Amino acid sequence: MCDELFCTMARCVFAFHSLGFRHTSPVAVETSQRVAFSIWAADNNVYGPVDLPTLICWVEDDRVLPDTWVFDGQNDRWRKAASFPELQLYFRKKSGPVPASATMDFSIGESDITPGMLRRVKALAELDDEQLRRFVRFMEAQTVRAWTHIVKQGDPDDGMYLVLEGELRVRLMIGGKETILAILSPGDCFGEIALFDQGPRSADVVANQDSILLKIASEAFDKLRREAPELSAPILFAISKTLAARIRADNKRIKDSVSIARAAGH
């Protein structure tokens, strides 16, 4: 039932996004008689259409994972990537990290982290392979079990985290009750402000699932900034854009709250 609902919603989004594809159209796809695929990515955007060779390259580059939703243009429906016979061979060939929930051997090292995994993080999406390999040397891979506290409100800010696998929630405990501020999934990051100051954490972050994270400590980022400014500059720019978007969203929420309170006569 959930998958059917997802497919219905995803098809609507695909139709909307396809209006903006500048390099193809339904007529072009039919004329070329090539099967077109589109990808529902971790950032909730649809990418494509692309042909099968491109889709295979994305699988090999870890941009498409077994549980990624892929639109099958030939059959006009969304399917999990692992269900495509033409992709199953490439998933079997891969020796990359297995999702934590599927194995008891829950560990990861620097050698397990590929550029494709890192590109899922929005702040790193524009870096090339060599830049990503250099960047990961300054980071620490961490594996956390479900329900683990990664950071606690009030603790000193000591670094930024990137989410590679799993799911986490950002929460506040008020009067003994949990208020969820955000859900973090692969491609998200948190703790960015730690790169600019070492103030206290403003909220808890708790793992909803077994998760794989990358942490860059404030001291490590300072070292990166001194030794490789050409690498740290685009990362800082991307982080600034993320923070700006959050500030705009917070301002809107405050404005809406004030408007509701005034309308209620408070």
FENBEL-V38155 format. One record per residue. N is the residue number from 0. RES is the residue in three letters. PSI is psi in degrees with one decimal (999 if undefined). BURIAL is 1 if it has 16 or more other ideal C-beta (glycine too) atoms within 10 Angstrom, else 0. Layout:
n	res	psi	burial
N	RES	PSI	BURIAL
N	RES	PSI	BURIAL
//
This chain:
n	res	psi	burial
0	MET	-44.4	0
1	CYS	-41.6	0
2	ASP	-37.7	0
3	GLU	-41.1	0
4	LEU	-43.4	0
5	PHE	-46.8	0
6	CYS	-39.3	0
7	THR	-46.8	0
8	MET	-43.1	0
9	ALA	-37.1	1
10	ARG	-37.4	0
11	CYS	-43.8	0
12	VAL	-40.2	1
13	PHE	-42.3	1
14	ALA	-39.6	0
15	PHE	-47.7	0
16	HIS	-33.3	1
17	SER	-20.0	1
18	LEU	-24.3	0
19	GLY	0.4	0
20	PHE	115.9	1
21	ARG	-16.5	0
22	HIS	-0.7	0
23	THR	173.7	1
24	SER	166.2	0
25	PRO	-35.6	0
26	VAL	-42.5	0
27	ALA	-40.3	0
28	VAL	-42.3	1
29	GLU	-37.9	0
30	THR	-42.1	0
31	SER	-16.2	0
32	GLN	33.6	0
33	ARG	135.9	1
34	VAL	130.7	1
35	ALA	140.3	1
36	PHE	147.1	1
37	SER	152.0	1
38	ILE	130.1	1
39	TRP	103.8	1
40	ALA	173.0	1
41	ALA	-22.9	1
42	ASP	12.9	0
43	ASN	26.6	0
44	ASN	152.8	0
45	VAL	128.5	1
46	TYR	136.3	1
47	GLY	-166.5	1
48	PRO	152.4	1
49	VAL	162.1	1
50	ASP	175.6	1
51	LEU	-44.4	0
52	PRO	-39.6	0
53	THR	-41.2	0
54	LEU	-40.7	1
55	ILE	-41.2	1
56	CYS	-39.5	0
57	TRP	-34.9	1
58	VAL	-47.2	1
59	GLU	-24.4	1
60	ASP	9.4	0
61	ASP	19.2	1
62	ARG	-25.5	1
63	VAL	123.5	1
64	LEU	167.3	1
65	PRO	-33.7	1
66	ASP	11.1	0
67	THR	138.2	1
68	TRP	129.4	1
69	VAL	132.7	1
70	PHE	122.6	1
71	ASP	101.2	0
72	GLY	-30.9	1
73	GLN	-39.3	0
74	ASN	1.1	0
75	ASP	51.0	0
76	ARG	160.3	0
77	TRP	139.7	1
78	ARG	155.9	1
79	LYS	142.1	0
80	ALA	-37.0	1
81	ALA	-15.3	0
82	SER	-6.2	0
83	PHE	117.3	1
84	PRO	-35.2	0
85	GLU	-11.6	0
86	LEU	-19.4	1
87	GLN	-36.8	0
88	LEU	-40.5	0
89	TYR	-32.6	1
90	PHE	-37.9	1
91	ARG	-33.9	0
92	LYS	-29.1	0
93	LYS	140.6	0
94	SER	21.0	0
95	GLY	-178.9	0
96	PRO	140.0	1
97	VAL	141.4	0
98	PRO	138.3	0
99	ALA	-34.7	1
100	SER	-11.1	0
101	ALA	2.9	0
102	THR	153.7	0
103	MET	-16.5	0
104	ASP	86.6	0
105	PHE	83.3	0
106	SER	157.5	0
107	ILE	145.0	1
108	GLY	174.6	0
109	GLU	-37.3	0
110	SER	-19.4	0
111	ASP	-13.7	0
112	ILE	117.0	1
113	THR	158.3	1
114	PRO	-35.7	1
115	GLY	-39.3	1
116	MET	-42.3	1
117	LEU	-32.0	1
118	ARG	-13.9	1
119	ARG	-20.6	1
120	VAL	122.4	1
121	LYS	-38.6	1
122	ALA	-15.5	1
123	LEU	1.9	1
124	ALA	-27.3	0
125	GLU	-2.2	0
126	LEU	147.2	1
127	ASP	175.0	0
128	ASP	-43.3	0
129	GLU	-41.4	0
130	GLN	-40.3	1
131	LEU	-38.8	1
132	ARG	-38.5	0
133	ARG	-41.4	0
134	PHE	-39.9	1
135	VAL	-20.9	1
136	ARG	-20.7	0
137	PHE	1.4	1
138	MET	162.3	1
139	GLU	121.7	0
140	ALA	136.1	1
141	GLN	139.2	0
142	THR	132.3	1
143	VAL	141.7	1
144	ARG	158.2	0
145	ALA	141.4	0
146	TRP	4.0	0
147	THR	138.0	0
148	HIS	118.1	0
149	ILE	-46.9	1
150	VAL	155.7	1
151	LYS	143.8	0
152	GLN	132.3	0
153	GLY	-20.3	0
154	ASP	152.9	0
155	PRO	138.5	0
156	ASP	121.1	1
157	ASP	6.6	0
158	GLY	170.5	1
159	MET	147.7	1
160	TYR	142.5	1
161	LEU	136.8	1
162	VAL	116.4	1
163	LEU	-39.9	1
164	GLU	153.0	1
165	GLY	-162.0	1
166	GLU	140.4	1
167	LEU	162.3	1
168	ARG	144.2	1
169	VAL	127.1	1
170	ARG	159.4	1
171	LEU	139.5	0
172	MET	113.9	0
173	ILE	117.6	0
174	GLY	32.5	0
175	GLY	3.7	0
176	LYS	144.2	0
177	GLU	129.9	0
178	THR	116.5	0
179	ILE	123.7	0
180	LEU	-33.6	0
181	ALA	154.8	0
182	ILE	128.3	0
183	LEU	134.5	1
184	SER	175.4	1
185	PRO	131.7	1
186	GLY	-16.6	1
187	ASP	164.1	1
188	CYS	161.9	1
189	PHE	160.5	1
190	GLY	19.2	1
191	GLU	-33.4	1
192	ILE	-23.9	0
193	ALA	-22.8	1
194	LEU	-13.8	1
195	PHE	-29.3	0
196	ASP	173.5	0
197	GLN	40.7	0
198	GLY	176.9	0
199	PRO	150.8	0
200	ARG	139.7	1
201	SER	-9.9	0
202	ALA	166.4	1
203	ASP	150.9	1
204	VAL	122.6	1
205	VAL	139.7	1
206	ALA	124.3	1
207	ASN	-29.4	0
208	GLN	165.8	1
209	ASP	132.2	1
210	SER	155.9	1
211	ILE	125.5	1
212	LEU	157.2	1
213	LEU	131.8	1
214	LYS	133.9	1
215	ILE	114.0	1
216	ALA	155.2	1
217	SER	-41.5	1
218	GLU	-38.0	0
219	ALA	-38.0	1
220	PHE	-35.4	1
221	ASP	-40.9	0
222	LYS	-42.6	0
223	LEU	-42.1	1
224	ARG	-36.7	1
225	ARG	-41.7	0
226	GLU	-26.3	0
227	ALA	67.7	0
228	PRO	-29.7	0
229	GLU	-20.1	0
230	LEU	-39.5	1
231	SER	-29.3	1
232	ALA	-51.6	0
233	PRO	-29.5	0
234	ILE	-45.3	1
235	LEU	-37.9	1
236	PHE	-44.3	0
237	ALA	-39.5	1
238	ILE	-40.2	1
239	SER	-39.9	0
240	LYS	-39.2	0
241	THR	-45.1	0
242	LEU	-39.3	0
243	ALA	-41.8	0
244	ALA	-38.9	0
245	ARG	-39.9	0
246	ILE	-42.7	0
247	ARG	-43.1	0
248	ALA	-41.3	0
249	ASP	-41.5	0
250	ASN	-40.2	0
251	LYS	-40.8	0
252	ARG	-41.4	0
253	ILE	-43.8	0
254	LYS	-44.1	0
255	ASP	-39.5	0
256	SER	-42.6	0
257	VAL	-42.5	0
258	SER	-41.5	0
259	ILE	-42.7	0
260	ALA	-41.2	0
261	ARG	-39.3	0
262	ALA	-30.3	0
263	ALA	-6.0	0
264	GLY	16.4	0
265	HIS	999	0
//
